[in-house]
Amino acid sequence: MYLKYLQLLPIITLTICNHVTSLDHEYSKENRIIGGTDEEIENAPWQISLQYKKQHICGGSIYSKDIIITAAHCVEKLSAEEFEIRAGSSKQSEGGTLIKVAKIISHERYNIPMFANDIAVLRLAEPLAFGESINSIPLAESSPKKCDMAIVTGWGRTGPSNLPSSELQTTTLKILGKYTCRLAFFFIPNKDMFCAISRRSGVCSGDSGGPLVLNGALIGVVSLGRPNCSGPSVFVDVARMQSWILATIEKISTDSSSE
């Protein structure tokens, strides 16, 4: 249910891009998105904390007042009744609004060994009340391009305590080319996934399912990364999965049965 890790080959060839100003900051042991900085929820009102048995395990994105998008491995083989989301708070353990999850649909071809189709849609038991700290994010219409700079947020975990960050973290990552991405991950990422990287920051366990955002749209869902939470991370390509996402939202919205 946490960020999936692989023992990875070192990146032999790094893609060289034109210089783009980065929001990266120096590494801090207090940060859980490694090298990130604290973020106010009003700057990422679509971000939610996905909680299993009252504990933060993953992130997610608000698509509508009762629909959440997250990673399939966060909810794999678990009952919807054990889940709830916290929205509208920069803290994953307090504040904002807690709402139960009514139903979960994971991608029918989610593949654990190959990490393919790592995406799921959740329907909430009651609608969210939108405002400055709770709001939706649209799906990206096109895939990101190599060297695009995108923003990721989350409450990932790392360090000796292995506890989630109490404060929402953010950092900026650069999109890698497909060849470099596949080289870094033993060729596992498929056409519906992409990699992003930063020299000083990265996602970690607990950030899974969370949003990668470019130009105000959801371009990626955090899927997997390195064991030490450094180097490239892999994201589900939202634009390439859009047809499945929209069809599943329609299905889960009209199906009144529980999981």
GIFENNOR-V26234 format. One line per field, one symbol per residue. ss: DSSP state (a for helix, b for strand, c for the rest). phi: phi as a letter, one per 20 degrees, with the letter a starting at -180 (. if undefined). burial: b if it has 24 or more other ideal C-beta (glycine too) atoms within 12 Angstrom, else e. Layout:
BEGIN
ss: ???
phi: ???
burial: ???
END
This chain:
BEGIN
ss: cccbbbcccccccccccccccccccccccccccbccbbccaaacccbbbbbbccbbbbbbbbbbccbbbbcaaaaccccaaabbbbbcccbcccccbbbbbbbbbbccccbccccbcccbbbbbcccccccccccccbbcccccccccbbbbbbccbccccccbccbcbbbbbbbccaaaaaaaccccccccbbbbbccccbccccccccbbbbccbbbbbbbbbbccccccbbbbbccccaaaaaaaaaaaaaccccc
phi: .egfdcfdfffecefedffcgdefcfgcfeedfgmecfcfffebfefceeddlmdfcbdaceebfcccdbefffdgldegfedbcdcncfdfdammcdcfeebccegfdgcfgdlflebbdddefbffefafdcaecfffebffdgngdcddcrdgcangfldfffdgdbbdcdfeffffffffdlmfgdfecbdbbbfdbaebgoegnfedcclmcfdbdgdbafgemcmfcdcfefffefgfgffffffffeeefeg
burial: bbbbbbebeebeeebeeeeeeebbeebeeebbbbbbbbbebeebbbbbbbbbeeebbbbbbbbbebbbbbbbbbbbebebeebbbbbbbbbbeeebbbbbbbbbbbbeebeeeebbbbbbbbbbbeebeeeebbbbbbbbeebbbbebbbbbbbbbbbeeeeebbbbbbbbbbbbbbbebbbbbbeebbbebbbbbbbebbbbbbbbbbbbbbbeebbbbbbbbbbeebbbbbbbbbbbbbbebbeebbeebeeeeeeb
END
